């Protein structure tokens, strides 16, 4: 939100809404859109690649866990069948 204090030409940004402010000299000028800040100076393709890499890592870990559970379950089933 952009606020103007009194009649001063200075215009600054504030996270406080005009309704929350108890100061009469603050007036709402306009609501602004602030674009997302760059994270650590990375470019768009680097951020996208990082997201894809994290998703891939999560999929690999989930696959390993599910595969391990499945193998242990099948081994237990085969042992029980062999015991009969």
Secondary structure, DSSP 8 states (H G I E B T S, - for coil): -EEEETT-S-EEE-SS-TTT---TTEEEEE--------STT--HHHHHHHHHHHHHHHHHHHHHHHHHHHHHHHHHHHHHHHH-
